[in-house]
Amino acid sequence: MACSSSDNAEISQISPIESAGLHSNEFAVLVDVRTVAEWNNQHIPGAIHIPMADLKSRMNELKSFEGKQLIMHCAVGGRSSTAVEILQKAGFTNVSNMNGGIVAWQKAKLPVE
């Protein structure tokens, strides 16, 4: 995904290691925006699945996690960056993009199922 540097500055980036720590301590919710096929192939344990195509229609589900950081992820970070922008425009403030997506998660030797 092509982004200008000013667009990137508005999107909070978080590493897979930081994401794992926040998620395991229940300070954050991992949201996977990949397709159903990608999710079924493998996903991060405990993540919730809201495909990009369904994000706008399922935003109310994310409001139930108020008070926790929402960490969006996809395969490598492009779709999830777009998801962060969509959520920010909808008024979500505590939302970040997991830098490098599930590919970086696996490179960090973190678990998938």
C-alpha positions in Angstrom: 0.0 0.0 0.0 1.4 3.4 -1.0 1.2 5.9 1.8 2.6 9.4 2.0 4.8 10.0 5.0 2.2 12.3 6.5 -0.4 9.5 6.4 2.0 7.1 8.2 2.7 9.7 10.9 -1.0 9.5 11.8 -1.1 5.8 12.1 0.3 4.4 15.4 2.6 1.4 14.6 3.3 -1.3 17.1 5.6 -4.3 16.8 4.4 -7.9 17.1 6.3 -8.4 20.4 4.6 -5.3 21.9 1.3 -6.5 20.5 1.7 -9.9 22.1 2.5 -8.4 25.5 -0.4 -6.1 25.5 -2.8 -8.9 24.2 -1.6 -11.4 26.8 -2.1 -8.9 29.6 -5.6 -8.1 28.2 -4.7 -4.4 27.6 -5.4 -4.9 23.9 -7.5 -6.8 21.4 -5.9 -8.1 18.2 -8.2 -7.7 15.2 -7.4 -9.7 12.0 -8.7 -8.0 8.9 -7.6 -10.7 6.4 -10.0 -12.8 4.3 -11.8 -15.8 5.6 -9.5 -18.1 3.6 -6.4 -16.5 5.2 -7.9 -16.7 8.7 -8.8 -20.4 8.2 -5.3 -21.2 7.0 -3.7 -19.7 10.2 -4.4 -17.0 12.7 -3.1 -15.6 16.0 -4.6 -17.3 19.0 -7.2 -15.1 20.7 -7.5 -12.6 17.8 -10.9 -11.7 16.6 -11.7 -11.9 12.9 -13.3 -9.0 11.1 -12.5 -9.1 7.4 -11.8 -5.7 5.8 -14.9 -6.1 3.6 -17.0 -6.3 6.8 -15.2 -3.7 8.9 -17.7 -0.8 8.5 -20.7 -3.0 9.1 -19.2 -4.6 12.2 -17.7 -1.5 14.0 -20.2 -1.8 16.8 -18.5 -5.1 17.8 -15.3 -3.1 18.3 -17.0 -0.5 20.5 -17.6 -3.3 23.1 -13.8 -3.3 23.7 -13.8 0.4 24.8 -10.9 1.0 27.2 -8.6 -1.5 25.4 -6.2 -0.7 22.6 -7.3 -2.2 19.2 -4.4 -3.6 17.3 -5.3 -4.2 13.7 -3.3 -6.7 11.6 -3.3 -8.4 8.2 -0.6 -10.3 6.3 2.0 -7.6 6.1 0.4 -4.3 7.2 -1.3 -2.7 4.2 -4.9 -3.6 4.8 -4.6 -3.1 8.5 -3.2 0.4 8.0 -6.3 1.2 5.9 -8.4 -0.3 8.7 -6.8 2.0 11.3 -7.6 5.0 9.1 -11.2 3.9 8.7 -11.6 3.4 12.5 -9.9 6.7 13.2 -12.3 8.5 10.9 -15.2 6.8 12.7 -14.0 8.2 16.0 -11.8 5.4 17.4 -8.8 6.8 19.2 -6.9 3.9 20.7 -6.2 2.0 17.6 -2.8 0.9 16.1 -1.4 -1.1 13.2 0.7 -4.2 13.9 3.8 -3.5 11.9 4.6 -6.3 9.4 1.3 -8.2 10.1 1.2 -11.9 10.7 4.3 -12.4 8.7 6.3 -10.4 11.2 4.5 -12.1 14.0 5.7 -15.5 12.8 9.2 -14.2 12.2 9.2 -13.2 15.8 8.5 -16.8 16.6 5.1 -16.0 18.1 2.3 -18.6 18.0 -0.3 -19.1 15.3 -3.0 -21.7 15.1 
